[in-house]
Amino acid sequence: MLFILISWLYVVFTTVNFGVVCNKILGLKNKNLVITSFLGLFTITILASIWAFFGRINFEFHSVLLLCNGFLFFKNKAKISESYKSWWGNMVTLSPGLKFFLTFTTLLILAQCSLLPYVIDNESYYIQTIKWFNEYGFVKGLANLHLYLGQASGWHVTQSVFNFSFLYADFNDLSGYCLFLGMLFSVEKVEKYTENMNLNYLLVGVFPLASIYFFQFISAPSPDIPIYVLTFVILFYFLENFKNCSSEKFNLIVILVLFILYIKSTSVVLASLPLLLLIQNLKVLSKKLILPGAVALLILVLFISKNMIISGSVLFPSKLFASFTTDYSIPKIIESNYYDNIKYFGYQVTPKQFRAMTINEMLQHWVSMPKINGIFNKISVLILLISPVFIYKFQNKKAMWLLYALMLLQLILLLATSPQYRFFMNFMLFFGFFCLICIIKNKKWTQSLLVIGLLPIVFLLFTPISFRVFTNNKFMLENNIFSVKMLIKPQPNTKMNTDFEVIELGNLKYHSPLENEFFFGTGNGNLPCVNKSQVEYYRKNFDLIPQMRTKELKDGFYSKKTATDD
């Protein structure tokens, strides 16, 4: 916990410094420390992404970052000090109940971040993606080595900056810091709700009620956490500024939406929010679009360039843009197969079953899935059905109806591509909490619910529990228990406790886990690392194997066709 806390203090210092500069460049009048820190994360992610095209995100990058930190702090000392003072003033005026909640929640977040990660994607590609960024930056054709590496998120670029790999091996906790920022933002809004009785403030204020769900992701650099947090922040500003949006607030919403899209392209429907604001406030905003437009263009170029380098595809995985290829592009037959398998996995059916199903049968099957998937799918349908009733009765406004329409669009897109509930959870939570606050509007009741909501987390942190009734995922069958030794150092950043064997295949020598726990599993193996089961699968079924483009790992990989009788 102590090591993580120290690293977070540096993250706060750095992101606030860069956030204040971002504020100034974009002409924002933001005084909220949480938003300033997010703007800093966004700025540093852009800088690190540009750096990664030319070199590794390691000691060299941090040397430059440290120099910039010092320069920016002394150059903008007054503004930075003002941000801290404003935040501290808000903290001092919090009610005793909220002060206790925020303090206790922060300790619980640090404790959870000290545990072994739950997320299975951490073992397949989170760790490996970040290691590649730390050691080589963006590598051409990296997805030819391990298909999941093509899904490299902007959030993994951010984590590669703040995991300080040259100092310590087990920092993996930026999602925990992001959740902490979400808690800060929510608590401030709950306090202000007493003064203005604005339901939008209470809606954001109850965000921590989902902590029992969020805590399962924060010990790994899961892109889902920043999506959940930033969605609530963005939708709050959207509702507050829909009818009368200044250019400053519009620019802020644009930046936060762009950050989300760079983190996870499955949140593409949120790109509609700036367009809706622009249409609603066209006279005010139309003359000041050059700056947000330039930033949007920069992010688009970075996103496409990153994808083209790592996977050789404009959008991965996708069946679009097939004409845009390079000599190291993932073979289209593999990308297409992977794209289809994502749908089959989301519906938990075989390709034959999927092709035989009608749309109605597919939806019925999706709703009736067993265990945790079926539970959340049913909740999603319930929220879709009851939300219009609550909107009509309690907040019958155009802005809220537009958000409901976006929720429907998000679900339709996911059902057509990858119907996994966690990709829809941001809207599910937002409208689920909206229905809740329409019933419970009292601040004291809200504070009591927030505190009561921490009890299951405390129980899970200190009591062993079996989750077999909810999941078959072996990495989530049992919870990890906090112990005193974690007060100083966190546990390792992987649950895979295995040695690795070195396998030679053509001009490639790669590390593969000896204990083959799952098909895409790699854990924290040395680079290059890929599961031999995956390599054999693509060799036998597609006559393709990964090979190095040159004798140097930094030059990347390509897929080589093998003899059919091999």
DAMO-V742236 format. One line per field, one symbol per residue. ss: DSSP state (~ for helix, > for strand, _ for the rest). psi: psi as a letter, one per 30 degrees, with the letter a starting at -180 (. if undefined). A space follows every 10 residues. Layout:
# DAMO-V742236
ss->???
psi->???
This chain:
# DAMO-V742236
ss->_~~~~~~~~~ ~~~~~~~~~~ ~~~~~~____ __~~~~~~~~ ~~~~~~~~~~ ~~______~~ ~~~~~~~~~~ ~~~~~_~~~~ ~~~~~~~~~~ ~~___~~~~~ ~~~~~~~~~~ ~~~______~ ~~~~~~~~~~ ~~~~~_____ _~~~__~~~~ ~__~~~~~~~ ~~________ ___~~~~~~~ ~~~~~~~~~~ ~~~~~~__~~ ~~~~~~~~~~ ~~~~______ __~~~~~~~~ ~~~~~~~~~~ ~_____~~~~ ~~~~~~~~~~ ~~~_~~~~~~ ~~~~~~~~~~ _~~~~~~~_~ ~~~~~~~~~~ ~~~~~~~~~~ __________ __________ _~~~~~~~~~ ~~~~~~~___ ~~~~~~__~~ ~~~~~~~___ ~~~~~~~~~~ ~~~~~~~~~~ ~~~~___~~~ ~~~~~~~~~~ ~~~~~~____ ~~~_~~~~~~ ~~~~~~~~~_ __~~~~~~~~ ~~~~~~~~~~ ~~___>____ ___~~~_>__ ___~~~~___ _________> >>>>>__>>> >>>_______ ________>_ _~~~~~~~~~ ~~_>>>>>__ __~~~_>>>> >_____
psi->eeeeeeeeee eeeeeeeeee eeeeefhlhk gkeeeeeeee eeeeeeeeee efffllibee efeeeeeeee eeefeheeee eeeeeeeeee eefkleeeee eeeeeeeeee eefflkkeke fefefeeeee eeeeffakkk geffejefff gklfffeeef egfhffekfg khgfeeeeee eeeeeeeeee efeeefhjfe eeeefgeffg eeeeffffgl hkfeeeeeee eeeeeeeeef gefikleeee eeeeeeeeee efejffgfff ffeeeeeeee heeefffhfe eeeeeeeeee eeeeeeeeee fgkekkklgl hffjllfgkk keeeeeeeee feeeeefhll eeeeffklee eeeeeeegll beeeeeeeee eeeeefeeee eeefiileee eeeeeeeeee eeeeffdiik efffeeeeee feeeeeffej fkeeeeeeee eeffeeeeee ffkkkkgfff lfjffgfklk kklefffdkl llgkfjillk kkkkjbgkjl kkkejieleg kfbhllkkkk kfeeeeefee fghklklkea fkeffallkk klkfg.
